[in-house]
Amino acid sequence: MASTTGNSGWAQLRQQARSLETQTETLFQTYSQFSQAPNIPAKPTEEEKATESKLEELLEKRENVVGKLGRLLDSETTLTSSALKQNNLSLLREKLVEHRRDLTRLRNSLQTARDRANLLSNIHNDIDEFRASNPAAAEAEYMLAERDRIDNSHAMADSVLSQAYAVNENFMVQRETLANINRRITSAAGKVPGLNALIGKISAKKRRDGIIMGAFIAFCFLTFWWFL
C-alpha cells in the first residue's frame, strides 16, 4: 500500500516538474525577444521585469519539486523501480541546470544589446548637440558630404566615358579589320587570271537582266493602260 502511494506521489511530482519545465521553455522564447527589439529602451520595461521574475519563480518551483522527488526516491527500497526513477530525476536536474544557464546567458545578452543601443543613442545625441552648438562645423560637414557625392558622380561619369571610348576603339579596330579583308580579297582577285573578267561578266549579266525585267514591266504597264 505504501509502495502504491509512493508511486502515485512520484508520478504527480514528475508530471508537475515536466509542466513547469514546459512553461519555462515557453517563457524563454518571450524573454529572448526583448534583446531582438529594434529599439531597446535604456531601462527594462515592466513586461521584461515581469517575464524575468516569472522565470526565476518557475526555476525555484522546479528546484523544490526536484528536491521532493529526490527525497521520495531516497525513501524507496525497490531497486528496479528506483533505478528508473533515478534516471528520470537525473534528467530533470540536468534540464534545470541548463535552464538556469540559459537565463543567465539571455540576461547578459539583453544587457549587452541594451548597452550597445544606449551607446549608439548617446553618440547620436552628442553629434546632434555638437551640430546645434557649432553651426559652422555642421555647415562644413554638409559641404564635405556634398563634395563626396559630387566626386562619386564624377567617378561614375568617368567610368561611363571610359567604357564608351573602349567601345569606339573596338569599332575602329573592327572597321580596319574589314578594310584589310576587303583589300586582301581585291588583291587576290587581281592575281587570279580571268577572275576580274568573270566578276565583270556577272555584273554585266545582272545589269542586263535588270534592264530586260524593267522593259518587260514597262511593256505590261503600257499594254494594260492601252486596253483600259
C-alpha positions, 0 to 999 in steps of 0.5 A: 500500500505504501509502495502504491502511494509512493508511486502515485506521489512520484508520478504527480511530482514528475508530471508537475516538474515536466509542466513547469519545465514546459512553461519555462521553455515557453517563457524563454522564447518571450524573454529572448525577444526583448534583446531582438527589439529594434529599439531597446529602451535604456531601462527594462520595461515592466513586461521584461521585469515581469517575464524575468521574475516569472522565470526565476519563480518557475526555476525555484518551483522546479528546484523544490519539486526536484528536491521532493522527488529526490527525497521520495526516491531516497525513501524507496527500497525497490531497486528496479523501480528506483533505478528508473526513477533515478534516471528520470530525476537525473534528467530533470536536474540536468534540464534545470541546470541548463535552464538556469544557464540559459537565463543567465546567458539571455540576461547578459545578452539583453544587457549587452544589446541594451548597452550597445543601443544606449551607446549608439543613442548617446553618440547620436545625441552628442553629434546632434548637440555638437551640430546645434552648438557649432553651426559652422562645423555642421555647415562644413560637414554638409559641404564635405558630404556634398563634395563626396557625392559630387566626386562619386558622380564624377567617378561614375561619369568617368567610368561611363566615358571610359567604357564608351571610348573602349567601345569606339576603339573596338569599332575602329579596330573592327572597321580596319579589320574589314578594310584589310579583308576587303583589300586582301580579297581585291588583291587576290582577285587581281592575281587570279587570271580571268577572275576580274573578267568573270566578276565583270561578266556577272555584273554585266549579266545582272545589269542586263537582266535588270534592264530586260525585267524593267522593259518587260514591266514597262511593256505590261504597264503600257499594254494594260493602260492601252486596253483600259 
